[in-house]
Amino acid sequence: MSRVIVVGAGVGGLAAAARLAATGHDVTICEQAPRVGGKLGLVERSTEAGLFRFDTGPSLLTMPQVFADLFEATGDPLESSLTLEPVDPVTRYRFADGTRLDTTADLDVLTARMDAAFGPGAGADWRRLSSRAGRIWQAVRGPFLTSTVDGFGDLARRAVRVRDLLTIAPGRTLRWLGEHYLGDARLRTVLERYATYTGSDPRRAPAALAVVPYVEQQFGGWYLRGGLHTLAEALSDRVVALGGTIRTGTDVARIETSAGRISGVRLADRGRLPADIVVANADAVHVYRDLLPQPRLLRRLHRTTPSLSGFVLLLGVRGRTPGLAHHNVLFPASYDDEFDAVFGNPAAPVADPTIYISVPDDPTVRPDGHEAWFVLVNAPRHGRGPGALDWGSKELAGSYAGRLLGLLARRGLQVTDRLLFSHVITPADLARSTRAPGGAIHGSSSNGARSAFLRPANRSPVPGLFLVGGSTHPGGGLPLVALSAQIVADLIGPA
Ligand SMILES: Cc1cc2nc3c(=O)[nH]c(=O)nc-3n(C[C@H](O)[C@H](O)[C@H](O)COP(=O)(O)OP(=O)(O)OC[C@H]3O[C@@H](n4cnc5c(N)ncnc54)[C@H](O)[C@@H]3O)c2cc1C
């Protein structure tokens, strides 16, 4: 049995802790925030009308099997503590010209809707793209998603077949793939949006990201009754039930070594906890810059483009809004302007952004006769330099929030006269609450052909130190983060 300290109670830290506790290790999680979940956050607001509960991060769960496996491997099945519900339509898209598309996991229905929305042939185009994406998925899932990878050479050593490499098209971008397969510009926009799921620019992100819509199609889009934050609560309960300890409000200042290997963590309040193994769920930049400085690995990380961040509005809304689905995406006239602003030098708030609105039809997260809106737009991360913006100013946050409410009205969703309250979360707030540098959602983006191989490996060069979470291999988003926990638990092995 090893004494394991997990730094951070994000999904990666909780999932790794559950797996390690289930295999007999003595596990303690240190989380600096007052509650677990990290970016899978929760804001509650009591009003005269009743209680609003907002997810502040993820609103769509994909690849639910990854979580079913996690719960199965650590005790009772997922259904014993969580209620998984399919979301259909997965997303309601609206384009600047008024066209609408409701996506669904059923490919026949989806392609028929594409023909109806964009004209005959659009569905067949998507089907061809989907088939290519399926082949990419077969090529990457084993050697990449469920195994540790440390650089391109490592992957090559695992004898990835040449045919697989041709399918993945490593030198090509997601934009290239869209132009190659899809005749309609609006359909290409739908494909390109999936680059943002990894915090990236479709003009620079690899074609292989076509697997993101593919897995959504294959395994569906899901919601958890009570909000996605219930996943963090259920994982936290699982860790405790397995004998693990969770210390919230416990800030780790340093990861310590002795004779070249991990010996414990130093807390910000000057306390010390001994450990044989540390699993760092904090962002890799925070780990290698502040907690256990590793200049060479930090330099490598700085060669990547950081992920974009998000600007969030949580709105308590009176009444019900006709025409809104659970997940809604309102596209602007020019998608390129958005990426020019977010990754620009200098970067700027997006003047006319794509607006995502999630409104769960779930009576447990809003009072009767009301709606809890989660509104998200892509934003440059907080900071200085290319692709960053100083979000620290209250005036900027306030005026941008006002601008978004105005844009919603112009796009047919007048909501200000029905607002009970609004709550703003800027990239600076996200950075502060989760310690993600600049509030970059996924650590580094997938911009650039080599980005996937510059992502930090799950096993660090320091004996006894492992990295888990969205800033490490295989990447961000709930299912990949949970897969990184599985990889780390396998690397450490049972007690
Ligand atoms: C606005 C938004 C929307 C998103 N939408 C989706 C979506 O729809 N679907 C999806 O799958 N994913 C989505 N994501 C991404 C998803 O939330 C993340 O990939 C995932 O939650 C990251 O988990 P993680 O394990 O990397 O840890 P994080 O959530 O980053 O947590 C790391 C934890 O470590 C703690 N920590 C850091 N440093 C220290 C320290 N020194 N001492 C102690 N504790 C420390 C932090 O406080 C934090 O709790 C979204 C994210 C955001 C922000």
The ligand as an ORCA input file, in Angstrom:
! r2SCAN-3c Opt
* xyz 0 1
  C     -17.105     26.795    -19.157
  C     -16.704     25.355    -19.366
  C     -17.505     24.521    -20.145
  C     -17.132     23.179    -20.342
  N     -17.985     22.359    -21.052
  C     -17.705     21.029    -21.114
  C     -18.674     20.117    -21.631
  O     -19.806     20.505    -22.001
  N     -18.345     18.801    -21.680
  C     -17.148     18.326    -21.211
  O     -16.904     17.114    -21.261
  N     -16.217     19.173    -20.702
  C     -16.467     20.500    -20.632
  N     -15.570     21.350    -20.039
  C     -14.223     20.835    -19.663
  C     -14.235     20.079    -18.339
  O     -14.850     20.859    -17.359
  C     -12.800     19.818    -17.923
  O     -12.104     19.119    -18.953
  C     -12.694     18.984    -16.654
  O     -13.678     19.305    -15.697
  C     -11.294     19.203    -16.086
  O     -11.059     18.330    -15.025
  P      -9.605     18.208    -14.394
  O      -9.529     16.890    -13.716
  O      -8.579     18.519    -15.408
  O      -9.515     19.222    -13.227
  P      -9.935     20.734    -12.929
  O     -11.399     20.838    -13.052
  O      -9.070     21.695    -13.643
  O      -9.570     20.754    -11.386
  C      -8.279     20.871    -10.875
  C      -8.443     21.047     -9.390
  O      -7.160     21.197     -8.781
  C      -7.272     22.168     -7.756
  N      -5.945     22.709     -7.489
  C      -5.127     23.329     -8.399
  N      -3.974     23.700     -7.809
  C      -4.057     23.303     -6.517
  C      -3.177     23.409     -5.400
  N      -1.983     23.994     -5.522
  N      -3.578     22.902     -4.211
  C      -4.793     22.285     -4.085
  N      -5.669     22.176     -5.101
  C      -5.303     22.672     -6.301
  C      -8.226     23.193     -8.326
  O      -8.803     24.011     -7.337
  C      -9.248     22.298     -9.038
  O     -10.324     21.945     -8.210
  C     -15.920     22.686    -19.791
  C     -15.129     23.515    -19.002
  C     -15.524     24.832    -18.769
  C     -14.679     25.708    -17.875
*
